[in-house]
Amino acid sequence: MKIVVVSDTHGDLAILERIIEENKDAILFIHAGDSQIPPYAMPLFKSVKGNCDYGYDYPMELTLKTPYGDIFITHGHQYFSINEKVVKSKHCKIFIFGHTHKHYLNKIDDIYVCNPGSPTRPRDNTKGTYLIIDLDEKSCDFTFKYL
């Protein structure tokens, strides 16, 4: 199952269209907040609300069921830090957050913690990133795509 994860696109619908075009085989598209685009304009994405998504009706957090286990999604701005206590409290296998504009992947016990970075406004010395997750019932692989 191929999942595409983006965050912090800040109004750039063209980059989302490009990412969709490059990943037509994806089963699921996730946006971890600060799209600054109304939900009707990005119907393929399961999205959460970021700190810049004023007036858009996105949930603050979202849990999605997958063959591998639950994926928890948040923008993350409402937490002081994404730490072990926060991650474990969500009872998920994959914890996705945005907000920092920096791509990140780590593991806390058996929980993957990841941030796709930002394809439009990176703050991590890249020209922009997003994340591909390939998973099945027993395993998952993570690949950052660099723009």
OpenMM code with the backbone's topology and positions (N, CA, C; nanometers):
from openmm import Vec3, app, unit

residues = "MET LYS ILE VAL VAL VAL SER ASP THR HIS GLY ASP LEU ALA ILE LEU GLU ARG ILE ILE GLU GLU ASN LYS ASP ALA ILE LEU PHE ILE HIS ALA GLY ASP SER GLN ILE PRO PRO TYR ALA MET PRO LEU PHE LYS SER VAL LYS GLY ASN CYS ASP TYR GLY TYR ASP TYR PRO MET GLU LEU THR LEU LYS THR PRO TYR GLY ASP ILE PHE ILE THR HIS GLY HIS GLN TYR PHE SER ILE ASN GLU LYS VAL VAL LYS SER LYS HIS CYS LYS ILE PHE ILE PHE GLY HIS THR HIS LYS HIS TYR LEU ASN LYS ILE ASP ASP ILE TYR VAL CYS ASN PRO GLY SER PRO THR ARG PRO ARG ASP ASN THR LYS GLY THR TYR LEU ILE ILE ASP LEU ASP GLU LYS SER CYS ASP PHE THR PHE LYS TYR LEU".split()
positions = [
    Vec3(0.0849, -0.1173, 0.0000),
    Vec3(0.0000, 0.0000, 0.0000),
    Vec3(0.0891, 0.1232, 0.0000),
    Vec3(0.0782, 0.2041, -0.1020),
    Vec3(0.1595, 0.3252, -0.1124),
    Vec3(0.0811, 0.4448, -0.0603),
    Vec3(0.1445, 0.5173, 0.0334),
    Vec3(0.0856, 0.6354, 0.0944),
    Vec3(0.1790, 0.7535, 0.0693),
    Vec3(0.1228, 0.8644, 0.0255),
    Vec3(0.1989, 0.9877, 0.0051),
    Vec3(0.1632, 1.0841, 0.1171),
    Vec3(0.2657, 1.1399, 0.1816),
    Vec3(0.2447, 1.2309, 0.2941),
    Vec3(0.3123, 1.3645, 0.2640),
    Vec3(0.2349, 1.4723, 0.2763),
    Vec3(0.2873, 1.6079, 0.2592),
    Vec3(0.2455, 1.6921, 0.3791),
    Vec3(0.3077, 1.8073, 0.3917),
    Vec3(0.2700, 1.9031, 0.4947),
    Vec3(0.3183, 2.0403, 0.4529),
    Vec3(0.2610, 2.1412, 0.5117),
    Vec3(0.3099, 2.2779, 0.5006),
    Vec3(0.3306, 2.3220, 0.3556),
    Vec3(0.2255, 2.3083, 0.2745),
    Vec3(0.2320, 2.3534, 0.1349),
    Vec3(0.1856, 2.4984, 0.1204),
    Vec3(0.1232, 2.5541, 0.2201),
    Vec3(0.0902, 2.6966, 0.2303),
    Vec3(0.0331, 2.7561, 0.1014),
    Vec3(-0.0780, 2.6987, 0.0572),
    Vec3(-0.1529, 2.7571, -0.0541),
    Vec3(-0.1077, 2.7158, -0.1924),
    Vec3(-0.0067, 2.6337, -0.2035),
    Vec3(0.0478, 2.5952, -0.3340),
    Vec3(-0.0239, 2.4701, -0.3867),
    Vec3(-0.1351, 2.4917, -0.4546),
    Vec3(-0.2117, 2.3808, -0.5116),
    Vec3(-0.1340, 2.3130, -0.6244),
    Vec3(-0.0539, 2.3876, -0.6968),
    Vec3(0.0236, 2.3306, -0.8080),
    Vec3(0.1196, 2.2220, -0.7601),
    Vec3(0.1823, 2.2400, -0.6444),
    Vec3(0.2747, 2.1374, -0.5957),
    Vec3(0.1987, 2.0117, -0.5571),
    Vec3(0.0780, 2.0267, -0.5018),
    Vec3(-0.0027, 1.9091, -0.4687),
    Vec3(-0.0428, 1.8340, -0.5953),
    Vec3(-0.0797, 1.9074, -0.6989),
    Vec3(-0.1152, 1.8444, -0.8263),
    Vec3(0.0049, 1.7717, -0.8860),
    Vec3(0.1217, 1.8307, -0.8750),
    Vec3(0.2441, 1.7661, -0.9243),
    Vec3(0.2729, 1.6368, -0.8476),
    Vec3(0.2605, 1.6420, -0.7159),
    Vec3(0.2859, 1.5237, -0.6330),
    Vec3(0.1856, 1.4130, -0.6647),
    Vec3(0.0592, 1.4489, -0.6834),
    Vec3(-0.0417, 1.3494, -0.7222),
    Vec3(-0.0050, 1.2875, -0.8569),
    Vec3(0.0314, 1.3708, -0.9528),
    Vec3(0.0678, 1.3235, -1.0871),
    Vec3(0.1866, 1.2275, -1.0825),
    Vec3(0.2834, 1.2561, -0.9969),
    Vec3(0.4031, 1.1719, -0.9852),
    Vec3(0.3770, 1.0434, -0.9074),
    Vec3(0.2611, 1.0331, -0.8427),
    Vec3(0.2325, 0.9182, -0.7565),
    Vec3(0.0925, 0.8631, -0.7822),
    Vec3(0.0594, 0.8439, -0.9084),
    Vec3(-0.0748, 0.7962, -0.9451),
    Vec3(-0.1072, 0.6595, -0.8866),
    Vec3(-0.0050, 0.5836, -0.8505),
    Vec3(-0.0259, 0.4505, -0.7952),
    Vec3(-0.0500, 0.4514, -0.6445),
    Vec3(-0.0514, 0.5675, -0.5824),
    Vec3(-0.0743, 0.5762, -0.4378),
    Vec3(-0.2188, 0.5424, -0.4042),
    Vec3(-0.2358, 0.4773, -0.2934),
    Vec3(-0.3685, 0.4396, -0.2434),
    Vec3(-0.4259, 0.5489, -0.1532),
    Vec3(-0.3362, 0.6241, -0.0889),
    Vec3(-0.3782, 0.7226, 0.0100),
    Vec3(-0.2861, 0.8436, 0.0038),
    Vec3(-0.3458, 0.9637, 0.0135),
    Vec3(-0.2721, 1.0889, 0.0219),
    Vec3(-0.3068, 1.1545, 0.1550),
    Vec3(-0.2037, 1.1936, 0.2294),
    Vec3(-0.2209, 1.2555, 0.3608),
    Vec3(-0.1571, 1.3940, 0.3585),
    Vec3(-0.2278, 1.4918, 0.4175),
    Vec3(-0.1713, 1.6260, 0.4353),
    Vec3(-0.1711, 1.6563, 0.5842),
    Vec3(-0.0521, 1.6830, 0.6398),
    Vec3(-0.0374, 1.7044, 0.7837),
    Vec3(-0.0505, 1.8515, 0.8229),
    Vec3(-0.1310, 1.9257, 0.7502),
    Vec3(-0.1679, 2.0602, 0.7922),
    Vec3(-0.0902, 2.1736, 0.7289),
    Vec3(-0.1497, 2.2912, 0.7400),
    Vec3(-0.1032, 2.4140, 0.6760),
    Vec3(-0.1046, 2.4019, 0.5236),
    Vec3(-0.2133, 2.3458, 0.4734),
    Vec3(-0.2334, 2.3462, 0.3279),
    Vec3(-0.2754, 2.4853, 0.2830),
    Vec3(-0.3538, 2.5512, 0.3663),
    Vec3(-0.4147, 2.6807, 0.3343),
    Vec3(-0.4968, 2.6716, 0.2051),
    Vec3(-0.5567, 2.5557, 0.1864),
    Vec3(-0.6415, 2.5277, 0.0704),
    Vec3(-0.7707, 2.4666, 0.1240),
    Vec3(-0.8859, 2.5086, 0.0733),
    Vec3(-1.0119, 2.4512, 0.1232),
    Vec3(-1.0240, 2.3031, 0.0880),
    Vec3(-1.0934, 2.2280, 0.1723),
    Vec3(-1.1063, 2.0841, 0.1498),
    Vec3(-1.1596, 2.0465, 0.0116),
    Vec3(-1.2527, 2.1237, -0.0430),
    Vec3(-1.3096, 2.0882, -0.1732),
    Vec3(-1.2063, 2.0953, -0.2856),
    Vec3(-1.0971, 2.1698, -0.2660),
    Vec3(-0.9954, 2.1853, -0.3696),
    Vec3(-0.8893, 2.0748, -0.3667),
    Vec3(-0.8913, 1.9921, -0.2625),
    Vec3(-0.7961, 1.8809, -0.2539),
    Vec3(-0.8661, 1.7560, -0.2000),
    Vec3(-0.9627, 1.7050, -0.2766),
    Vec3(-1.0455, 1.5951, -0.2284),
    Vec3(-0.9716, 1.4630, -0.2093),
    Vec3(-0.8579, 1.4432, -0.2721),
    Vec3(-0.7846, 1.3174, -0.2570),
    Vec3(-0.7143, 1.3067, -0.1223),
    Vec3(-0.6943, 1.4189, -0.0543),
    Vec3(-0.6143, 1.4207, 0.0673),
    Vec3(-0.6988, 1.4045, 0.1933),
    Vec3(-0.6509, 1.3180, 0.2837),
    Vec3(-0.6985, 1.3138, 0.4216),
    Vec3(-0.6128, 1.4170, 0.4943),
    Vec3(-0.6747, 1.5189, 0.5488),
    Vec3(-0.5995, 1.6332, 0.6003),
    Vec3(-0.6363, 1.6668, 0.7435),
    Vec3(-0.5402, 1.7285, 0.8124),
    Vec3(-0.5642, 1.7840, 0.9450),
    Vec3(-0.5395, 1.9339, 0.9395),
    Vec3(-0.5865, 2.0010, 1.0419),
    Vec3(-0.5780, 2.1474, 1.0486),
    Vec3(-0.4421, 2.1900, 1.1043),
    Vec3(-0.3784, 2.2819, 1.0335),
    Vec3(-0.2545, 2.3415, 1.0816),
    Vec3(-0.2817, 2.4777, 1.1427),
    Vec3(-0.1801, 2.5383, 1.1983),
    Vec3(-0.1962, 2.6685, 1.2631),
    Vec3(-0.2240, 2.7810, 1.1643),
    Vec3(-0.2058, 2.7581, 1.0349),
    Vec3(-0.2350, 2.8608, 0.9331),
    Vec3(-0.3606, 2.8290, 0.8514),
    Vec3(-0.4321, 2.7241, 0.8875),
    Vec3(-0.5524, 2.6842, 0.8126),
    Vec3(-0.6771, 2.7512, 0.8680),
    Vec3(-0.6742, 2.8840, 0.8724),
    Vec3(-0.7847, 2.9621, 0.9277),
    Vec3(-0.9111, 2.9419, 0.8447),
    Vec3(-1.0206, 2.9144, 0.9122),
    Vec3(-1.1494, 2.9083, 0.8460),
    Vec3(-1.1780, 2.7792, 0.7713),
    Vec3(-1.0858, 2.6858, 0.7702),
    Vec3(-1.1098, 2.5588, 0.7008),
    Vec3(-1.1492, 2.4525, 0.8020),
    Vec3(-1.2435, 2.3705, 0.7608),
    Vec3(-1.3009, 2.2716, 0.8512),
    Vec3(-1.2264, 2.1383, 0.8425),
    Vec3(-1.1045, 2.1370, 0.8931),
    Vec3(-1.0265, 2.0133, 0.9036),
    Vec3(-1.0228, 1.9709, 1.0496),
    Vec3(-1.0141, 1.8406, 1.0763),
    Vec3(-0.9974, 1.7973, 1.2153),
    Vec3(-0.8575, 1.8321, 1.2656),
    Vec3(-0.8426, 1.8512, 1.3946),
    Vec3(-0.7112, 1.8791, 1.4530),
    Vec3(-0.6217, 1.7554, 1.4485),
    Vec3(-0.6823, 1.6387, 1.4630),
    Vec3(-0.6084, 1.5126, 1.4614),
    Vec3(-0.6925, 1.4097, 1.3887),
    Vec3(-0.6264, 1.3093, 1.3363),
    Vec3(-0.6954, 1.2073, 1.2586),
    Vec3(-0.6224, 1.0753, 1.2766),
    Vec3(-0.6972, 0.9666, 1.2918),
    Vec3(-0.6387, 0.8330, 1.2974),
    Vec3(-0.6959, 0.7515, 1.1815),
    Vec3(-0.6064, 0.6922, 1.1036),
    Vec3(-0.6460, 0.6109, 0.9891),
    Vec3(-0.6019, 0.4666, 1.0118),
    Vec3(-0.6883, 0.3746, 0.9794),
    Vec3(-0.6579, 0.2324, 0.9912),
    Vec3(-0.5899, 0.1857, 0.8631),
    Vec3(-0.4826, 0.1071, 0.8776),
    Vec3(-0.4132, 0.0483, 0.7628),
    Vec3(-0.3848, -0.0988, 0.7943),
    Vec3(-0.3438, -0.1757, 0.6956),
    Vec3(-0.3070, -0.3152, 0.7225),
    Vec3(-0.1922, -0.3289, 0.8227),
    Vec3(-0.1039, -0.2312, 0.8278),
    Vec3(0.0101, -0.2349, 0.9197),
    Vec3(-0.0302, -0.1970, 1.0620),
    Vec3(-0.1288, -0.1096, 1.0745),
    Vec3(-0.1733, -0.0581, 1.2037),
    Vec3(-0.2200, 0.0848, 1.1870),
    Vec3(-0.2583, 0.1462, 1.2964),
    Vec3(-0.3124, 0.2822, 1.2910),
    Vec3(-0.2034, 0.3846, 1.2592),
    Vec3(-0.2432, 0.4833, 1.1776),
    Vec3(-0.1614, 0.5996, 1.1509),
    Vec3(-0.2290, 0.7180, 1.2180),
    Vec3(-0.1554, 0.7860, 1.3048),
    Vec3(-0.2059, 0.9052, 1.3721),
    Vec3(-0.1463, 1.0270, 1.3024),
    Vec3(-0.2303, 1.1271, 1.2719),
    Vec3(-0.1857, 1.2464, 1.2005),
    Vec3(-0.2242, 1.3705, 1.2794),
    Vec3(-0.1296, 1.4606, 1.2951),
    Vec3(-0.1514, 1.5896, 1.3591),
    Vec3(-0.0576, 1.6899, 1.2928),
    Vec3(-0.0925, 1.8163, 1.2976),
    Vec3(0.0035, 1.9156, 1.2517),
    Vec3(0.1146, 1.9294, 1.3557),
    Vec3(0.0766, 1.9243, 1.4821),
    Vec3(0.1745, 1.9230, 1.5896),
    Vec3(0.1957, 2.0551, 1.6599),
    Vec3(0.1399, 2.1622, 1.6076),
    Vec3(0.1622, 2.2932, 1.6687),
    Vec3(0.1001, 2.3051, 1.8077),
    Vec3(0.0042, 2.2200, 1.8372),
    Vec3(-0.0634, 2.2285, 1.9667),
    Vec3(0.0153, 2.1591, 2.0782),
    Vec3(0.1256, 2.0927, 2.0439),
    Vec3(0.2093, 2.0265, 2.1438),
    Vec3(0.3348, 2.1098, 2.1665),
    Vec3(0.3801, 2.1129, 2.2902),
    Vec3(0.5063, 2.1825, 2.3195),
    Vec3(0.6205, 2.1150, 2.2452),
    Vec3(0.6182, 1.9820, 2.2435),
    Vec3(0.7143, 1.9056, 2.1640),
    Vec3(0.6527, 1.7697, 2.1316),
    Vec3(0.7000, 1.7126, 2.0235),
    Vec3(0.6600, 1.5759, 1.9874),
    Vec3(0.7595, 1.4850, 2.0585),
    Vec3(0.7188, 1.4352, 2.1752),
    Vec3(0.8089, 1.3545, 2.2571),
    Vec3(0.7508, 1.2150, 2.2785),
    Vec3(0.8249, 1.1324, 2.3494),
    Vec3(0.7855, 0.9934, 2.3723),
    Vec3(0.6474, 0.9827, 2.4366),
    Vec3(0.6182, 1.0662, 2.5329),
    Vec3(0.4892, 1.0610, 2.6023),
    Vec3(0.3741, 1.0909, 2.5059),
    Vec3(0.3880, 1.1945, 2.4249),
    Vec3(0.2840, 1.2306, 2.3280),
    Vec3(0.2655, 1.1177, 2.2277),
    Vec3(0.3744, 1.0686, 2.1716),
    Vec3(0.3675, 0.9641, 2.0691),
    Vec3(0.3004, 0.8380, 2.1233),
    Vec3(0.3433, 0.7914, 2.2372),
    Vec3(0.2877, 0.6679, 2.2948),
    Vec3(0.1410, 0.6835, 2.3343),
    Vec3(0.0998, 0.8045, 2.3683),
    Vec3(-0.0390, 0.8264, 2.4107),
    Vec3(-0.1392, 0.8065, 2.2970),
    Vec3(-0.0934, 0.8050, 2.1739),
    Vec3(-0.1837, 0.7940, 2.0590),
    Vec3(-0.2072, 0.6494, 2.0158),
    Vec3(-0.1372, 0.5543, 2.0728),
    Vec3(-0.1586, 0.4116, 2.0490),
    Vec3(-0.1629, 0.3791, 1.8991),
    Vec3(-0.0602, 0.4205, 1.8287),
    Vec3(-0.0543, 0.4011, 1.6847),
    Vec3(0.0754, 0.3299, 1.6478),
    Vec3(0.0869, 0.2912, 1.5221),
    Vec3(0.2098, 0.2315, 1.4697),
    Vec3(0.2940, 0.3353, 1.3952),
    Vec3(0.2256, 0.4369, 1.3393),
    Vec3(0.2943, 0.5452, 1.2689),
    Vec3(0.2348, 0.6770, 1.3174),
    Vec3(0.3215, 0.7683, 1.3590),
    Vec3(0.2820, 0.9003, 1.4092),
    Vec3(0.3364, 1.0027, 1.3104),
    Vec3(0.2459, 1.0777, 1.2461),
    Vec3(0.2845, 1.1772, 1.1459),
    Vec3(0.2529, 1.3165, 1.1996),
    Vec3(0.3505, 1.4066, 1.1839),
    Vec3(0.3274, 1.5460, 1.2202),
    Vec3(0.3935, 1.6364, 1.1159),
    Vec3(0.3565, 1.7638, 1.1185),
    Vec3(0.4131, 1.8638, 1.0290),
    Vec3(0.4692, 1.9785, 1.1107),
    Vec3(0.4416, 2.0995, 1.0672),
    Vec3(0.4688, 2.2245, 1.1386),
    Vec3(0.6140, 2.2720, 1.1339),
    Vec3(0.7108, 2.1847, 1.1441),
    Vec3(0.8502, 2.2284, 1.1536),
    Vec3(0.9126, 2.2593, 1.0172),
    Vec3(0.8518, 2.2107, 0.9092),
    Vec3(0.9055, 2.2256, 0.7735),
    Vec3(1.0388, 2.1520, 0.7578),
    Vec3(1.0661, 2.0544, 0.8437),
    Vec3(1.1901, 1.9758, 0.8395),
    Vec3(1.1543, 1.8277, 0.8319),
    Vec3(1.2099, 1.7591, 0.7319),
    Vec3(1.1803, 1.6167, 0.7214),
    Vec3(1.2505, 1.5406, 0.8347),
    Vec3(1.1820, 1.4354, 0.8803),
    Vec3(1.2266, 1.3676, 1.0013),
    Vec3(1.1702, 1.2265, 1.0034),
    Vec3(1.2519, 1.1313, 1.0481),
    Vec3(1.2072, 0.9943, 1.0692),
    Vec3(1.2845, 0.9369, 1.1866),
    Vec3(1.2118, 0.8799, 1.2811),
    Vec3(1.2716, 0.8186, 1.3987),
    Vec3(1.1779, 0.7074, 1.4449),
    Vec3(1.2226, 0.6315, 1.5407),
    Vec3(1.1390, 0.5249, 1.5950),
    Vec3(1.1443, 0.5324, 1.7467),
    Vec3(1.0275, 0.5308, 1.8085),
    Vec3(1.0163, 0.5249, 1.9542),
    Vec3(0.9500, 0.3920, 1.9858),
    Vec3(1.0263, 0.3025, 2.0467),
    Vec3(0.9833, 0.1642, 2.0665),
    Vec3(0.9421, 0.1073, 1.9310),
    Vec3(0.8175, 0.0695, 1.9128),
    Vec3(0.7757, 0.0150, 1.7831),
    Vec3(0.6901, 0.1137, 1.7029),
    Vec3(0.7001, 0.2420, 1.7352),
    Vec3(0.6214, 0.3450, 1.6674),
    Vec3(0.7137, 0.4306, 1.5803),
    Vec3(0.6824, 0.4377, 1.4508),
    Vec3(0.7557, 0.5271, 1.3624),
    Vec3(0.7011, 0.6684, 1.3789),
    Vec3(0.7913, 0.7646, 1.3917),
    Vec3(0.7556, 0.9053, 1.4069),
    Vec3(0.8152, 0.9785, 1.2877),
    Vec3(0.7294, 1.0452, 1.2100),
    Vec3(0.7816, 1.1075, 1.0881),
    Vec3(0.7151, 1.2406, 1.0573),
    Vec3(0.7930, 1.3221, 0.9884),
    Vec3(0.7487, 1.4517, 0.9390),
    Vec3(0.7928, 1.4568, 0.7930),
    Vec3(0.7022, 1.4827, 0.7006),
    Vec3(0.7406, 1.4836, 0.5590),
    Vec3(0.8230, 1.6050, 0.5179),
    Vec3(0.8347, 1.7035, 0.6060),
    Vec3(0.8985, 1.8290, 0.5688),
    Vec3(0.7995, 1.9143, 0.4919),
    Vec3(0.8502, 2.0049, 0.4118),
    Vec3(0.7649, 2.0920, 0.3306),
    Vec3(0.8174, 2.0940, 0.1877),
    Vec3(0.7298, 2.0707, 0.0896),
    Vec3(0.7761, 2.0786, -0.0491),
    Vec3(0.7884, 2.2215, -0.1006),
    Vec3(0.7332, 2.3184, -0.0277),
    Vec3(0.7319, 2.4561, -0.0773),
    Vec3(0.8135, 2.5544, 0.0070),
    Vec3(0.8236, 2.5292, 0.1365),
    Vec3(0.8946, 2.6222, 0.2263),
    Vec3(0.9831, 2.5439, 0.3235),
    Vec3(1.0793, 2.4695, 0.2717),
    Vec3(1.1613, 2.3862, 0.3605),
    Vec3(1.2504, 2.4691, 0.4515),
    Vec3(1.2768, 2.4127, 0.5681),
    Vec3(1.3675, 2.4757, 0.6648),
    Vec3(1.4780, 2.3781, 0.7040),
    Vec3(1.5130, 2.2893, 0.6137),
    Vec3(1.6096, 2.1834, 0.6461),
    Vec3(1.7193, 2.1686, 0.5408),
    Vec3(1.7549, 2.2779, 0.4770),
    Vec3(1.8622, 2.2778, 0.3774),
    Vec3(1.8353, 2.1844, 0.2594),
    Vec3(1.7079, 2.1666, 0.2254),
    Vec3(1.6698, 2.0950, 0.1043),
    Vec3(1.5929, 2.1928, 0.0163),
    Vec3(1.5568, 2.1474, -0.1019),
    Vec3(1.4714, 2.2288, -0.1890),
    Vec3(1.3256, 2.1879, -0.1745),
    Vec3(1.2971, 2.1090, -0.0717),
    Vec3(1.1610, 2.0637, -0.0440),
    Vec3(1.1535, 1.9127, -0.0425),
    Vec3(1.0673, 1.8614, 0.0445),
    Vec3(1.0511, 1.7164, 0.0574),
    Vec3(0.9052, 1.6797, 0.0809),
    Vec3(0.8758, 1.5549, 0.0485),
    Vec3(0.7546, 1.4881, 0.0932),
    Vec3(0.7917, 1.3432, 0.1188),
    Vec3(0.6982, 1.2645, 0.1687),
    Vec3(0.7291, 1.1308, 0.2165),
    Vec3(0.6411, 1.0261, 0.1482),
    Vec3(0.7033, 0.9147, 0.1133),
    Vec3(0.6310, 0.7977, 0.0639),
    Vec3(0.6425, 0.6885, 0.1695),
    Vec3(0.5292, 0.6310, 0.2063),
    Vec3(0.5276, 0.5161, 0.2967),
    Vec3(0.4717, 0.3982, 0.2180),
    Vec3(0.5484, 0.2906, 0.2111),
    Vec3(0.5015, 0.1659, 0.1507),
    Vec3(0.4834, 0.0662, 0.2635),
    Vec3(0.3623, 0.0144, 0.2776),
    Vec3(0.3381, -0.0772, 0.3883),
    Vec3(0.2496, -0.1939, 0.3479),
    Vec3(0.2598, -0.2987, 0.4278),
    Vec3(0.1691, -0.4121, 0.4198),
    Vec3(0.1375, -0.4536, 0.5635),
    Vec3(0.0879, -0.5734, 0.5846),
    Vec3(0.0474, -0.6154, 0.7187),
    Vec3(0.1637, -0.6259, 0.8167),
    Vec3(0.2848, -0.6539, 0.7643),
    Vec3(0.3965, -0.6850, 0.8534),
    Vec3(0.5093, -0.5828, 0.8542),
    Vec3(0.5148, -0.4965, 0.7553),
    Vec3(0.6295, -0.4059, 0.7481),
    Vec3(0.5928, -0.2748, 0.6801),
    Vec3(0.6816, -0.1771, 0.6964),
    Vec3(0.6655, -0.0510, 0.6245),
    Vec3(0.8026, 0.0072, 0.5928),
    Vec3(0.8082, 0.0764, 0.4799),
    Vec3(0.9309, 0.1418, 0.4349),
    Vec3(0.9002, 0.2890, 0.4130),
    Vec3(0.9972, 0.3737, 0.4416),
    Vec3(0.9821, 0.5186, 0.4309),
    Vec3(1.0859, 0.5731, 0.3332),
    Vec3(1.0415, 0.6555, 0.2388),
    Vec3(1.1320, 0.7172, 0.1431),
    Vec3(1.0965, 0.8650, 0.1308),
    Vec3(1.1945, 0.9500, 0.1570),
    Vec3(1.1734, 1.0925, 0.1351),
    Vec3(1.1993, 1.1235, -0.0114),
    Vec3(1.1106, 1.2005, -0.0706),
    Vec3(1.1267, 1.2483, -0.2077),
    Vec3(1.1739, 1.3922, -0.2002),
    Vec3(1.2822, 1.4193, -0.2713),
    Vec3(1.3421, 1.5525, -0.2706),
    Vec3(1.3066, 1.6246, -0.3996),
    Vec3(1.2645, 1.7484, -0.3880),
    Vec3(1.2268, 1.8262, -0.5050),
    Vec3(1.3444, 1.9051, -0.5579),
] * unit.nanometer
topology = app.Topology()
chain = topology.addChain("A")
for resn in residues:
    res = topology.addResidue(resn, chain)
    for name in ("N", "CA", "C"):
        topology.addAtom(name, app.Element.getBySymbol(name[0]), res)
